Amino acid sequence: MHATTESTEASEPTHSQHAGKVRLRKPTADDGFALNQLVAASPPLDPNSVYCNLLQCSHFSDTAIAADIDGELAGFVSGYIRPDQPTTLFVWQVVIAERARGQGLAKQMLLQLLRNLDQRNREPKVTFIETTITPDNQASWNLFRSLARDLNASLESQVFFTRDRHFGGRHDDEHLLQIGPFKT
């Protein structure tokens, strides 16, 4: 991926017949409450506290990306660089407003986030993406399979957190997906 600017804007805004003009940008703390409401409106995503969302939008803004449609938060990807694996971006959560789903926005955001990280000339370079997904979340499985194809990288999966051992029987297993290595 290319360029050498700190901008988190997509080089060209995309247009959708259903959603309007899309602008990708670096989030700020002002997005925290809107993010909280977007996740709350997007079951089965696990909601976080507003405070957690404020931290995602401020402390973790370099590893996150927001999507506005006509000035309203319509998508968000949050993540972080794993402290024990500095070449790995862990994607914590991807959320897309209902009106913007099915148009490729999530993958566009992930690819732009990788470009943004590359543009910062950080070393070591991110060459892996990880995330966790429940077995029944087909939209997320499809997204990350498609992302792996676009990055020309392998995708591996294994059970990471189990329903009974880690969630007290109250949440489905979470599978760890790893995409990579890839070149940015």
C-alpha positions as CSV (number, residue, x, y, z in Angstrom):
1,M,0.0,0.0,0.0
2,H,1.3,3.5,-0.7
3,A,1.6,7.2,0.1
4,T,3.4,9.0,2.8
5,T,0.8,11.2,4.4
6,E,-0.8,10.9,7.9
7,S,-4.2,11.4,6.4
8,T,-6.9,8.9,7.2
9,E,-9.1,10.1,4.4
10,A,-9.7,7.7,1.6
11,S,-8.1,9.0,-1.5
12,E,-11.4,9.2,-3.3
13,P,-14.8,9.2,-1.4
14,T,-17.0,6.4,-2.6
15,H,-20.6,6.7,-3.6
16,S,-23.3,4.3,-3.0
17,Q,-26.8,4.2,-4.5
18,H,-28.3,3.6,-1.1
19,A,-26.0,5.3,1.4
20,G,-24.7,8.7,0.0
21,K,-21.2,10.0,0.1
22,V,-18.8,8.0,2.3
23,R,-15.8,9.7,4.0
24,L,-13.2,7.6,5.8
25,R,-11.3,9.3,8.6
26,K,-9.4,9.0,11.8
27,P,-11.9,8.9,14.8
28,T,-11.9,11.4,17.7
29,A,-13.3,11.3,21.2
30,D,-16.3,13.1,19.8
31,D,-17.2,9.8,18.0
32,G,-17.4,7.8,21.2
33,F,-21.1,8.2,22.0
34,A,-22.2,7.8,18.4
35,L,-20.1,4.6,18.2
36,N,-21.7,3.3,21.4
37,Q,-25.2,3.9,19.8
38,L,-24.2,2.4,16.5
39,V,-23.0,-0.8,18.2
40,A,-26.2,-0.9,20.4
41,A,-28.2,-0.8,17.2
42,S,-26.2,-3.6,15.6
43,P,-27.0,-6.9,17.4
44,P,-25.5,-9.4,17.9
45,L,-22.4,-7.2,18.4
46,D,-21.2,-7.1,22.0
47,P,-21.8,-3.6,23.4
48,N,-19.1,-1.8,25.3
49,S,-19.5,1.1,27.8
50,V,-19.4,4.6,26.4
51,Y,-16.2,5.1,28.3
52,C,-14.6,2.1,26.4
53,N,-15.8,3.6,23.1
54,L,-14.3,7.0,24.0
55,L,-11.0,5.2,24.6
56,Q,-11.3,3.4,21.3
57,C,-11.8,6.7,19.6
58,S,-9.0,8.6,21.4
59,H,-6.3,6.3,22.7
60,F,-6.6,3.8,19.9
61,S,-7.5,6.2,17.1
62,D,-4.3,5.4,15.2
63,T,-5.5,1.8,14.8
64,A,-9.2,2.6,14.1
65,I,-11.1,4.1,11.3
66,A,-14.5,5.8,11.1
67,A,-16.8,6.1,8.1
68,D,-19.2,9.0,7.8
69,I,-22.1,9.0,5.3
70,D,-23.5,12.4,4.8
71,G,-21.9,13.5,8.0
72,E,-23.2,10.7,10.2
73,L,-21.2,7.9,11.7
74,A,-22.1,4.8,9.6
75,G,-19.1,2.5,10.2
76,F,-16.3,1.9,12.5
77,V,-13.3,-0.5,12.8
78,S,-11.5,-0.6,16.0
79,G,-8.2,-2.5,16.7
80,Y,-4.8,-2.3,18.2
81,I,-1.3,-3.5,17.5
82,R,-0.6,-6.6,19.7
83,P,2.1,-5.7,22.2
84,D,3.6,-9.2,22.0
85,Q,3.4,-9.3,18.2
86,P,4.1,-5.8,16.8
87,T,3.5,-6.9,13.2
88,T,-0.1,-7.9,14.0
89,L,-3.1,-5.7,13.9
90,F,-5.9,-7.2,16.1
91,V,-9.3,-6.1,14.8
92,W,-11.5,-5.7,17.9
93,Q,-14.7,-4.8,16.3
94,V,-16.3,-4.0,12.9
95,V,-19.7,-2.3,12.8
96,I,-21.6,-0.9,9.9
97,A,-24.9,0.9,10.1
98,E,-27.8,-1.1,8.6
99,R,-28.3,1.4,5.8
100,A,-24.7,0.9,4.7
101,R,-24.4,-2.9,4.9
102,G,-23.8,-5.1,1.9
103,Q,-21.9,-2.5,-0.1
104,G,-18.3,-3.4,0.7
105,L,-17.7,-0.6,3.3
106,A,-16.2,-2.9,6.0
107,K,-13.5,-4.2,3.6
108,Q,-12.9,-0.7,2.3
109,M,-12.4,0.5,5.8
110,L,-10.0,-2.4,6.7
111,L,-7.9,-1.8,3.6
112,Q,-7.7,1.9,4.2
113,L,-6.7,1.3,7.8
114,L,-3.8,-0.9,6.6
115,R,-2.8,1.9,4.2
116,N,-3.0,4.4,7.1
117,L,-0.7,2.3,9.2
118,D,1.7,1.9,6.3
119,Q,1.7,5.6,5.6
120,R,2.9,6.3,9.2
121,N,6.1,4.4,8.3
122,R,5.9,2.5,11.5
123,E,8.4,-0.3,12.1
124,P,7.9,-3.2,12.1
125,K,5.3,-3.1,9.4
126,V,1.9,-4.8,9.9
127,T,2.0,-8.0,8.0
128,F,-0.8,-9.9,9.9
129,I,-4.4,-9.2,10.9
130,E,-6.1,-11.2,13.6
131,T,-9.7,-11.1,14.8
132,T,-12.1,-13.4,16.6
133,I,-15.5,-14.5,15.2
134,T,-18.3,-16.7,16.5
135,P,-19.0,-19.7,14.3
136,D,-22.4,-18.4,13.2
137,N,-21.3,-14.9,12.1
138,Q,-21.3,-15.5,8.4
139,A,-21.0,-11.9,7.5
140,S,-17.7,-11.6,9.4
141,W,-16.4,-14.9,8.0
142,N,-17.2,-13.7,4.5
143,L,-15.6,-10.3,5.1
144,F,-12.3,-11.7,6.4
145,R,-12.1,-14.5,3.7
146,S,-12.6,-11.8,1.1
147,L,-10.0,-9.6,2.7
148,A,-7.5,-12.5,2.8
149,R,-8.1,-13.0,-1.0
150,D,-7.6,-9.3,-1.7
151,L,-4.3,-9.3,0.3
152,N,-3.2,-12.5,-1.4
153,A,-2.6,-14.0,2.1
154,S,-3.5,-17.2,3.8
155,L,-6.3,-17.4,6.5
156,E,-6.0,-19.7,9.4
157,S,-8.6,-20.3,12.1
158,Q,-8.7,-22.0,15.5
159,V,-10.9,-21.9,18.6
160,F,-9.5,-19.2,20.9
161,F,-12.1,-18.6,23.6
162,T,-14.6,-21.4,24.4
163,R,-18.2,-21.1,25.5
164,D,-17.8,-23.1,28.7
165,R,-14.3,-22.4,29.8
166,H,-14.1,-18.6,29.0
167,F,-17.7,-17.4,28.8
168,G,-19.4,-19.4,31.6
169,G,-21.7,-20.9,29.0
170,R,-23.1,-17.5,28.1
171,H,-21.5,-16.8,24.8
172,D,-20.6,-18.8,21.7
173,D,-17.0,-19.9,21.1
174,E,-14.8,-17.3,19.5
175,H,-12.5,-18.5,16.7
176,L,-9.2,-16.7,16.2
177,L,-8.6,-15.8,12.5
178,Q,-5.2,-14.9,11.3
179,I,-4.6,-13.4,7.9
180,G,-1.0,-13.1,6.6
181,P,1.7,-12.6,6.0
182,F,0.9,-9.9,3.5
183,K,2.7,-6.9,2.0
184,T,1.3,-3.5,2.5
